[in-house]
Amino acid sequence: MKVAVSQTWLNFTRDRRGVSAVEFAICLPFLLFVTLWAIELANFILVRQQISQLALQVADNASRIGTQNTIQTQINEKQINDLFTGANLQASALNLPTYGRIILSSLEVQPDPPKGQYIHWQRCFGGLSYASSYGVAGDGEGNSSFKGMGPKGSKVTALPGIPVMYVEIGYTYQSIISDYVAPSEPIQEIATVLVRDSRDTSGPGINPVSGVTASSC
């Protein structure tokens, strides 16, 4: 009997048929986590690219809008609202009214001395609590201390008579699998485009329209 037990135990210790299954079972949770993380990261990158493209699209459209008169192009509040409506339709899957914020600024050169950079006007869209990182309407007015908009070392400046449409978008990423594997950092993208025509920058810069509520920040 003792010999039989010893032989059985020896056969058992030499049996390797279940080793792969055991190793796979041990590694499975890690492999599953890495797979889910990779899927979530890929989606995060895709959403960030969409936000970046949207920022450029809004800036480009903002540089083109307006009603041409005999001398200059004028813009109004309805055109700005239509611009935001178009952006929302373009990125409807992102639910910008809830999770995003578009900030559109008109960076200009002051018409009167000291002729420095200033933010003439600013309009916003979206329900996210997100403030501009580079200034608010009126910054730089009456002085020359405001050096433009943008990150340190790469600020954008307007040209005399040629405003810059500066767009900032903040967005809270919505995970498709779990917040535990999703990047926690908010998405922030910027884009700038020079106005393409001779725009009327006098007065408020944006003409009011009866019955239209301005997209104020």
Secondary structure as the mmCIF struct_conf table of DSSP 4:
data_model
#
loop_
_struct_conf.conf_type_id
_struct_conf.id
_struct_conf.beg_label_comp_id
_struct_conf.beg_label_asym_id
_struct_conf.beg_label_seq_id
_struct_conf.end_label_comp_id
_struct_conf.end_label_asym_id
_struct_conf.end_label_seq_id
HELX_RH_AL_P HELX_RH_AL_P1 LYS A 2 ARG A 14
TURN_TY1_P TURN_TY1_P1 ARG A 17 GLY A 18
HELX_RH_AL_P HELX_RH_AL_P2 VAL A 19 ARG A 64
STRN STRN1 THR A 67 GLN A 68
BEND BEND1 THR A 70 ILE A 71
STRN STRN2 THR A 73 GLN A 74
STRN STRN3 ASN A 76 ASN A 76
HELX_RH_AL_P HELX_RH_AL_P3 GLU A 77 GLN A 90
TURN_TY1_P TURN_TY1_P2 ALA A 91 ALA A 91
HELX_RH_3T_P HELX_RH_3T_P1 SER A 92 LEU A 94
HELX_RH_AL_P HELX_RH_AL_P4 LEU A 96 TYR A 99
STRN STRN4 GLY A 100 VAL A 109
BEND BEND2 PRO A 111 ASP A 112
TURN_TY1_P TURN_TY1_P3 PRO A 113 PRO A 114
STRN STRN5 GLN A 117 PHE A 125
BEND BEND3 GLY A 126 LEU A 128
BEND BEND4 SER A 133 TYR A 134
TURN_TY1_P TURN_TY1_P4 ALA A 137 GLY A 142
BEND BEND5 ASN A 143 SER A 144
STRN STRN6 MET A 149 MET A 149
BEND BEND6 GLY A 150 PRO A 151
TURN_TY1_P TURN_TY1_P5 LYS A 152 GLY A 153
STRN STRN7 VAL A 156 VAL A 156
STRN STRN8 LEU A 159 LEU A 159
TURN_TY1_P TURN_TY1_P6 PRO A 160 GLY A 161
STRN STRN9 ILE A 162 ILE A 162
STRN STRN10 VAL A 164 TYR A 171
BEND BEND7 ILE A 176 ILE A 177
TURN_TY1_P TURN_TY1_P7 ASP A 179 VAL A 181
BEND BEND8 ALA A 182 ALA A 182
BEND BEND9 GLU A 185 GLU A 185
HELX_LH_PP_P HELX_LH_PP_P1 PRO A 186 PRO A 186
STRN STRN11 ILE A 187 LEU A 194
BEND BEND10 ARG A 196 ASP A 197
STRN STRN12 ARG A 199 ARG A 199
BEND BEND11 SER A 202 SER A 202
TURN_TY1_P TURN_TY1_P8 GLY A 203 PRO A 204
BEND BEND12 GLY A 205 ILE A 206
STRN STRN13 ASN A 207 ASN A 207
TURN_TY1_P TURN_TY1_P9 SER A 210 GLY A 211
#
